[in-house]
Amino acid sequence: MTYFSIRRAEQHDAMEIAKLHVDVWRQTYRDIAPPAAYAALDEQRRYDMWSGKLSDSDYHLHILVAENEGEIVGMGAAGRPSESIFGPRAEIKHLYIHQGFKRRGIGRRILSDIASLMKDSGYNAAALSVVKGNEPAELFYRAQKGRVIGEFIDPGPIWRSQNIVYAWDDINDLIS
Ligand SMILES: CC(C)(COP(=O)(O)OP(=O)(O)OC[C@H]1O[C@@H](n2cnc3c(N)ncnc32)[C@H](O)[C@@H]1OP(=O)(O)O)[C@@H](O)C(=O)NCCC(=O)NCCS
């Protein structure tokens, strides 16, 4: 059993989150993403992105990290829906678990805690998108009883990826 704790991300976490994001993203999409996207989405770009989000006081944006022995080994973020296909549902926007900490219940815990925060922000349902070809993630969301409601193409410009949308019409189904 692996001990981990979940907490809200803070401004000083931006670089550690950026490194985790780049490492896990590149492992996950190595054979799926176009080489230009793979190269462009580097630590500096992700740092700028997370640094900006962590300084945002948007009540609807929640960013959580999982820590093991003081190191960030997982993160998740959720907020307002960004695509019309999500409807009025909260959008789970990111979920990344360090390669060495997968299958230890951390993804499921972050998903549950972030759904709970979105519920407190007024959302009754949740949804997210998975890039086509990311089969482990699809298996994970199906194991959490997600239902496919459609597809969309990311507007880009870095990667016009094809995405499958999973939804939970009762947000309580994600909360354990
Ligand atoms: C997908 C991801 C978030 C899952 O997080 P995790 O912490 O590894 O998953 P959990 O340990 O919470 O898994 C809970 C259950 O989901 C299912 N599951 C998780 N990963 C699975 C996989 N690769 N294959 C099949 N089922 C899986 C299992 O039922 C698992 O329970 P079990 O381990 O007792 O069998 C994580 O593997 C990850 O970060 N992947 C790379 C990045 C990514 O694809 N993120 C999602 C983008 S949309």
The ligand as an ORCA input file, in Angstrom:
! r2SCAN-3c Opt
* xyz 0 1
  C      -5.219      7.089    -16.448
  C      -4.624      7.425    -15.081
  C      -5.022      8.849    -14.680
  C      -5.198      6.431    -14.058
  O      -4.695      6.743    -12.771
  P      -4.162      5.575    -11.799
  O      -3.810      6.199    -10.502
  O      -3.095      4.821    -12.495
  O      -5.461      4.641    -11.678
  P      -6.087      3.972    -10.358
  O      -5.035      3.215     -9.628
  O      -6.836      5.000     -9.577
  O      -7.101      2.946    -11.063
  C      -8.425      2.694    -10.599
  C      -9.009      1.596    -11.450
  O      -9.136      2.038    -12.824
  C      -8.847      0.928    -13.712
  N      -7.584      1.189    -14.441
  C      -6.656      2.147    -14.199
  N      -5.647      2.093    -15.115
  C      -5.943      1.067    -15.932
  C      -5.282      0.500    -17.062
  N      -4.093      0.986    -17.511
  N      -5.854     -0.558    -17.681
  C      -7.035     -1.063    -17.244
  N      -7.724     -0.552    -16.169
  C      -7.179      0.500    -15.529
  C      -8.698     -0.282    -12.815
  O      -9.998     -0.817    -12.630
  C      -8.175      0.345    -11.532
  O      -8.410     -0.464    -10.387
  P      -7.380     -1.677    -10.038
  O      -5.992     -1.151    -10.164
  O      -7.774     -2.033     -8.634
  O      -7.663     -2.751    -11.055
  C      -3.080      7.291    -15.063
  O      -2.726      5.988    -15.473
  C      -2.334      8.285    -15.915
  O      -1.882      9.310    -15.410
  N      -2.169      8.013    -17.218
  C      -1.375      8.833    -18.123
  C      -1.996     10.200    -18.353
  C      -3.401     10.099    -18.860
  O      -3.685      9.378    -19.799
  N      -4.287     10.877    -18.217
  C      -5.671     10.938    -18.603
  C      -5.827     11.890    -19.727
  S      -7.543     12.047    -20.207
*
